[in-house]
């Protein structure tokens, strides 16, 4: 497994879709870009920036349930890319037992950020999909420093989405 860190959450200008960039912490500094949904991008940005929510968000609730059950998140692993979809696992420790839960990468990363758990990418996946992506100092600062303007913009986009979405939009 290759340890990675969240380096940026950006919006792809062409598709207007949020992209999560996980970068290798080792010498090669390869990155894996993962397209995610707007709600997940907002949840990740809230965690990165330490923005308090008036009520627990889904990932906060999951963190609290895990803790209440006496479990902990040992790590999150981005495991594979199949049919243009990334897959992840959340490794939970409950006493002497480790359980592995399948998850979307965006949810797994949001939970890892809230539990200060390490992030990894499968070796083979990093070898196949890892890229050298030049990140500017601004990208690094965006993850390290609070910039409420970006969070407000993402939250506003999410509110716009909620205002225009209808239940029939989710029917197959």
Secondary structure, 3 states (H helix, E strand, C coil): CEEEEEEEEEEECCCCEEEEEEEECCCCCCEEEEECCHHHHHHHHHHHHCCCCCCCCHHHHHHHHHHHCCEEEEEEEEEEEECCEEEEEEEEEECCEEEEEEECHHHHHHHHHHHCCEEEECHHHHHHHCECCCCCHHHHHHHHCCCHHHHHHHHHHHHHHHHHCCHHHHCC
